[in-house]
Amino acid sequence: MASKNLFLAGTPGVGKTSLIKEITLAHRDRLGGFYTEQILEDRKRSGFKIVTFRREEALLASKTLVSKTRLNKYGIDLDALERVAVASLVAARRESPVIVIDEIGAMEMLSEAFRKEVLECLACPKPVLATIRRGSKLLTESVERFAQTDVVELDRGNYETVRGEVRRWLEARLGDSEGSRSSPE
């Protein structure tokens, strides 16, 4: 994969975020951007939080969050999204060799500032590693608009293969032939 940008596409729950974390956390100090984590209560998803590679966190969405902005059963904190996720992308464009966006999803796309910043990241010279839902309209539009974008489809049967492809893509952009040996924490 020689493209500048790499999108990891898949259905919800297939392991996009798990794969991103597994590969990127060993390089945390050299990356910019963010990933999302599920918030579980009694083993059931109750929300999502944003975590930046600089270890900032913010609540993105929760079933119990009172907000004018809602998506399905979740209240969305757009201020937190913009304060933490968007700010991490702006900083990544200035300071990091690779930008990570996990995820470009329906909740995140409710923010005009987020949408604009994603487009800025994709248009800038730095490589972008992003996750997106398979079949997303944004995925189709982004690939058409940004010719230097490859898409890898993740499913339960190809996790190991895709992990290797994404790891090689990232290490090539970071200049690591053998990868970072640093601890993720």
N, C-alpha and C positions, 0 to 999 in steps of 0.2 A: 504494500500500500504506500504509494508515493504522494498521495494528496496531502495538502496542508492541514485540512480539517478531517476529523473522523467522528461520525455519529454512530453510536451504539443504539440500535433500535430493537424494541421487543415489546411484548405485551406486559401489562402490570403483573408484578410478582415473579417474573422470569429470572430475575437476578441482575438486572442492569446496575443498580447501585452497589450491590455486593461485589460485583466484578470491578467496578470503578474504585471502590475503597481498597480492595485487595491489591490492585496494581498501583494506585497513586499514593497511598499513605506512606509507603517506603520512601517516597520522593517529596513528602509534604513540604519541606522547607524550600523546595525549588519550584513549586507550583503555585498558581493563583487560581482563585475562583472558589467554588463551593460544591458540596454534595448535600443531599437530603437524607434524613433518617426518619423512620417510622417511630411514632410514640405508641407504645403498647400499654394497655391497662387490662389486666386479667386475660392476657394473651390475645387481646383483640385490638386492632388498630384504632386509636382514638385521635390521631393527628400526625403532624409532620413537623420536624424542625430543620432549620438550615444550619449547616456547620461549614465554616470556611477553613481553608488550609492554614490560616493564622490562628485557628482555634477559637474564633468567635462563634457564638450560637444565638439563634433566635427562634421563637415559635413562629412557624409559617401558618399552620392551620390546626384547628381542633374542633371536635364535635361540640365542645362546651364553650368555645370562644364566641362572645357576642360581637358581631361585626355586621356592617351594612353589606359587606362583600361576602357572598357565600357561593360555594360550589358544592352541589349535592348536599350532603349532611355536614359539611365543614364550614366554619367561619374562617375567613382568610384575613391575616394581618398584613395588608399591603405595605404599611409603613415599615414593618420589620423586614419585609422582603426587600424594599428599596434601601433601607438603612444598612442592611447586612449583605445580602446577596448582590445587589446592584453595585454597592460600594466595593465589594471584593472583586467584581469583574473590572471595574474602572481601574483599581489598583493593579490587577493582573496585567492589563494592557500596558501599563507603565513599567512594571517591575519584574514580571515573571516570564520565563522562556516559553511556557505552555499554559494555556487557559483551560480550566476544567469547569464544565457547566452540567451539573446533575440535579435537576433535570430541566429540560425545556418542556414543561408540561402545562396542562390546562390551568392549574392554579397560578403558576408563575406568569403565564401569558395574560392574566387579568390586569397586570401592571403595564401601563404604557412605557414607563421608564425602563422596565425590564426588557420589554420587546425591543426598544431602541438600542439598549446596551448590548443585547445579543447580536443584533445586526452590526453594531460597531465592532464587536469582537470578531465576528466572521469576516468582516471586511479588512481588518487590520492584518499586518504581516505575520503575526504570531499564530502558531497552530492552536486549534481548538479541539478538545476532546469533549464531546457532549453526549448525553443520553436523551432519548426521545421515544415517545410511544410509537410503536409500529402502526402505520396507516395514518399518521398525523398529517394534516394538511400542511402544517409548517414544515414538516420533513420534505415533502414534495417540493414546496416552494423554495426552500433553502438550497436543496440540491440543484434545482434548476437555476437559481440565481448565482450561487457560488460554485462554479465549476470545479474548484479544487477541494471538493468534499466527497469523501467516500462514506458509504453506509455499510455497516456490518449488522446483519440480523442475528440476534441472540435468541436461542430457544433452549429448552431443557436438554436437548440432545447434542448441542454443539458448544456447551459452556467452556470446556477445556480448550478446544480449538480456538475459539474466539478470544479466550483469555491470553493465549500465546500470541495471537495476532495483535491485540491491543497493547500488550506488554512490549512487543518488538517495535510497534509504531511509536510508543511513548519514549522508549529508550533511545531510539534513533533521533528523536527530536531533542532529547536532553543530552545527547552525545555519550550515552552509556552503552558500552558494548556488553557489559555483564550486569548492568543494573546496580542500583544503590544497595549497599549492604546495611544501611542504617535502619534502626528500629522505627516502626510506625508511630510510636508514642513518644 
